[in-house]
Amino acid sequence: MLEQDGEKGKVIVDTEKNETTIMLFSEKEYRTIASDDMMSLMNNPFQSYQYTLGHGEEAFMGSETVQGYECEVYQIIISDTPAMTKWHAKNLDFPIKIVQHV
């Protein structure tokens, strides 16, 4: 579920088709865009991380505990500047926190 500026909707990502569908309930409409489109990337931190990784280098930064989960911390560096940081929970094998440095 998505809510922005009072507008309610839903975002559905189809990884097999590389498509993102955005539904706006009040307008009774939907729009399908490519998952690597900037609008889609802004709404999907996981896809955004993968996209950004294609433009930089990923570096292991160490380990850290986040909300009780032991995580490996990775950072994407572009032109010597941190772009994004990811905390990947070891026992979940899934990122539980992603920060974009803008």
C-alpha positions in Angstrom: 0.0 0.0 0.0 1.2 3.5 -0.9 0.1 6.8 0.5 1.6 10.1 -0.6 0.0 13.6 -0.2 -3.3 11.9 0.8 -3.3 9.8 -2.4 -3.8 6.1 -1.8 -2.5 3.5 -4.2 -0.6 0.3 -4.7 2.7 -0.5 -6.3 3.2 -4.0 -7.8 6.6 -5.1 -9.2 6.8 -8.0 -11.6 10.5 -9.0 -11.7 10.0 -11.5 -14.5 8.5 -8.9 -16.9 10.7 -6.1 -15.5 7.6 -4.0 -15.0 6.1 -1.9 -12.2 2.4 -1.2 -12.1 1.2 1.9 -10.1 -2.5 2.0 -9.2 -4.1 5.2 -8.0 -7.4 4.4 -6.2 -9.0 7.9 -6.3 -8.3 8.2 -10.1 -9.4 4.6 -10.7 -6.4 4.2 -13.0 -3.1 2.4 -13.3 0.1 2.9 -15.1 2.7 0.2 -16.1 6.3 1.3 -16.5 9.7 -0.4 -16.8 11.2 -1.3 -13.4 14.4 0.6 -14.3 12.4 3.7 -14.9 13.3 6.5 -12.4 9.7 6.6 -11.1 9.8 2.9 -10.3 13.3 3.1 -8.8 12.2 5.8 -6.4 9.5 3.5 -5.0 11.5 0.3 -4.8 14.7 0.5 -2.7 15.7 -3.1 -3.6 15.5 -2.4 -7.4 17.2 1.0 -6.9 20.1 -0.7 -5.1 20.6 -3.1 -8.0 20.4 -0.3 -10.6 22.9 1.8 -8.7 25.2 -1.1 -8.3 25.5 -1.1 -12.1 27.0 2.4 -11.9 29.5 1.9 -9.1 31.5 -0.6 -7.0 30.2 -2.4 -3.9 32.4 -2.5 -0.9 32.0 -4.6 2.3 32.0 -2.2 5.2 31.8 -4.7 8.1 29.1 -6.2 10.4 26.5 -4.4 12.5 23.4 -5.5 14.4 20.1 -3.9 13.3 17.0 -4.5 15.4 18.5 -7.7 16.7 19.6 -9.0 13.3 23.3 -9.5 12.6 24.0 -7.8 9.3 26.7 -7.5 6.7 27.0 -3.9 5.6 27.7 -3.1 2.0 28.1 0.3 0.4 28.0 1.3 -3.3 30.7 3.8 -4.2 30.5 6.0 -7.3 33.5 8.3 -8.1 34.8 7.9 -4.5 31.4 9.0 -3.1 29.1 6.8 -1.1 25.8 6.4 -3.1 23.9 3.7 -1.1 24.4 1.5 1.9 22.7 -1.8 2.5 22.4 -3.9 5.8 21.9 -7.5 4.7 20.6 -9.8 7.5 22.6 -13.0 7.6 20.0 -15.4 9.0 17.2 -13.9 6.7 19.5 -13.7 3.7 17.7 -10.4 2.9 18.4 -6.7 3.1 16.5 -5.1 6.0 17.8 -1.6 5.6 18.9 0.5 2.6 20.0 4.1 2.8 20.5 6.3 -0.2 23.1 9.1 0.3 22.0 12.1 -1.8 
